[in-house]
Amino acid sequence: MTAPLVRLSPQDMDRLSRLAFNLSHNEKTRSQFANLVKEVDPTTAGAFKDVFLEQKFNAFTQKFENERLAEKMERAQQSRETQKSDVIKRRGFSDDQVKQVETLMTHYGVNDWEAAADIYAQRNPPDDPNMKPPPEIEHGGATWEFPTVPGKDGKMLSFDDFRKNPQGASRNAAIQVITEFKRTRLPGAFHAQ
């Protein structure tokens, strides 16, 4: 589509030609002006070969950078998958535990499987065998006998006798322990006669 012919005064022609010159030589507007000229008058656009060459070069550079970025992203994804399988294998995670680790990763924005597995392990420690209740007594079922202490004669007191006089039974047990200690640990000069 061609623009209708408009008669311009010499002053308007001078003003517009200066404007076109300034637009075509300003580094901020040269590229846009060249694209406009190419749309309106493709034969005159040859004056802007440098702009079109730079646009092609920029498009090529952008394509190259996008391909490199895609390769890096693919390598990073493969690395994460390798790390994931190594962590799952080494720590013996079940499918449910893997889902919980992935939930932690999403929640905290962590991409490192090792770090996420450490967080999971900290929050879900393995069962400590020392903290388990004692197994049932082999002979006698689940009944447990209250431990007792020896009396003055050295025989073990029944629980009822201990319960009647716990201070006396405890004192007798302490005296026997001290006497035994003196007898086995101290030189003969310290023994009571």
C-alpha positions in Angstrom: 0.0 0.0 0.0 1.4 3.3 -1.0 0.9 6.5 0.9 -1.0 9.3 -0.9 1.1 12.0 -2.3 1.2 15.0 -0.1 2.6 18.3 -1.1 5.1 19.5 1.6 6.6 22.9 2.0 10.4 23.2 1.7 10.5 23.8 5.5 8.5 20.7 6.2 10.7 18.7 3.8 13.8 20.0 5.5 12.5 19.3 9.0 11.4 15.7 8.1 14.6 14.9 6.3 16.6 16.0 9.3 14.3 13.9 11.5 14.8 10.8 9.2 18.6 11.5 9.2 18.7 11.7 13.0 16.6 8.5 13.4 18.7 6.6 10.9 22.0 7.6 12.6 21.0 7.3 16.3 22.2 4.0 17.7 19.0 3.7 19.8 16.6 4.1 16.9 18.6 3.0 13.8 17.5 -0.7 14.0 13.8 0.3 14.3 14.1 2.9 11.6 15.7 0.3 9.3 12.8 -2.1 9.9 10.3 0.6 9.1 12.2 1.5 5.9 12.3 -2.2 4.9 8.5 -2.3 5.3 7.8 0.9 3.4 10.5 0.8 0.7 12.5 -2.5 0.5 14.7 -1.1 -2.3 16.0 1.7 -0.1 16.5 -0.7 2.8 19.8 -1.7 1.3 21.3 1.4 3.0 20.9 -0.5 6.3 22.8 -3.7 5.5 24.8 -3.3 8.7 21.6 -3.4 10.8 20.2 -6.4 9.0 23.5 -8.2 9.3 23.6 -7.5 13.0 20.1 -8.7 13.4 21.0 -12.0 11.7 24.1 -12.3 13.8 22.1 -11.7 17.0 19.5 -14.3 16.0 22.3 -16.8 15.3 23.9 -16.0 18.6 20.6 -16.3 20.5 19.9 -19.7 18.8 23.4 -20.9 19.8 23.0 -19.7 23.4 19.6 -21.4 23.6 21.0 -24.7 22.4 23.9 -24.5 24.9 21.4 -23.7 27.7 19.3 -26.6 26.6 22.4 -28.9 26.7 23.4 -27.6 30.2 19.8 -28.1 31.5 19.8 -31.7 30.1 23.2 -32.4 31.7 21.9 -31.0 35.0 18.8 -33.1 34.8 20.8 -36.2 34.1 23.1 -35.4 37.0 20.1 -35.0 39.3 18.6 -38.3 38.1 22.0 -40.0 38.7 22.3 -38.5 42.2 18.7 -39.5 42.9 19.2 -43.1 42.0 22.5 -43.2 44.0 20.9 -41.7 47.1 17.9 -44.1 46.9 20.2 -47.1 46.4 22.7 -46.1 49.1 20.1 -45.2 51.7 17.6 -47.9 50.8 14.6 -45.6 50.5 11.2 -47.0 49.8 8.8 -45.5 47.2 7.0 -43.7 50.1 10.2 -42.3 51.4 11.2 -41.1 48.0 7.9 -39.2 47.7 8.5 -37.6 51.1 12.0 -36.5 50.1 10.7 -35.0 46.8 8.0 -33.2 48.9 10.8 -31.7 51.1 12.7 -30.7 48.0 9.7 -28.9 46.6 8.9 -27.2 49.9 12.4 -25.9 50.5 13.4 -25.4 46.8 16.3 -27.8 47.2 17.7 -29.4 44.0 20.3 -31.5 45.8 19.1 -35.0 46.6 21.8 -35.6 49.1 20.8 -32.5 51.1 17.1 -33.4 50.9 17.9 -36.9 52.1 19.9 -35.5 55.0 16.9 -33.3 56.0 14.6 -36.3 55.7 16.9 -38.5 57.8 17.2 -35.7 60.5 13.4 -35.5 60.7 12.8 -39.3 60.5 15.7 -41.0 62.4 15.9 -44.7 62.2 14.6 -46.7 65.2 17.2 -46.9 68.0 17.3 -50.5 69.2 18.3 -49.3 72.7 15.0 -47.4 73.0 12.8 -50.4 72.3 11.0 -52.0 75.2 12.7 -55.0 76.7 11.6 -58.4 75.4 9.4 -60.5 77.5 11.0 -62.6 80.1 11.5 -66.0 78.7 10.3 -68.0 81.7 7.4 -66.4 83.4 5.8 -64.3 80.7 5.4 -60.6 81.1 5.5 -60.7 84.9 8.4 -58.7 86.3 9.9 -59.2 89.8 10.9 -56.2 91.7 14.6 -56.3 92.5 15.4 -56.4 96.2 18.4 -56.0 98.5 20.1 -58.3 100.9 19.1 -58.1 104.6 21.4 -58.1 107.7 22.0 -61.8 107.4 23.0 -61.5 103.7 19.9 -63.2 102.3 17.7 -61.4 99.9 14.7 -59.7 101.4 11.3 -60.3 100.0 9.6 -57.3 98.6 7.1 -57.2 101.4 9.9 -57.1 104.0 11.6 -54.3 102.0 8.4 -52.4 101.7 7.8 -52.5 105.5 11.2 -50.8 106.3 12.8 -49.4 103.1 15.2 -47.1 105.0 16.5 -49.9 107.2 16.9 -52.3 104.2 18.7 -49.6 102.3 21.0 -48.8 105.2 21.8 -52.5 105.7 22.6 -52.8 102.0 24.9 -49.7 102.1 26.7 -51.0 105.2 27.3 -54.3 103.4 28.7 -52.6 100.3 31.0 -50.4 102.4 32.2 -53.4 104.4 32.9 -55.4 101.3 34.7 -52.4 99.8 36.9 -52.0 102.9 37.6 -55.7 102.9 38.7 -56.0 99.3 40.1 -52.5 98.5 41.8 -51.2 101.6 45.0 -52.4 103.3 44.6 -54.5 106.4 45.4 -51.6 108.8 42.1 -50.0 107.9 39.9 -53.0 108.7 37.7 -52.7 111.7 38.6 -55.1 114.5 
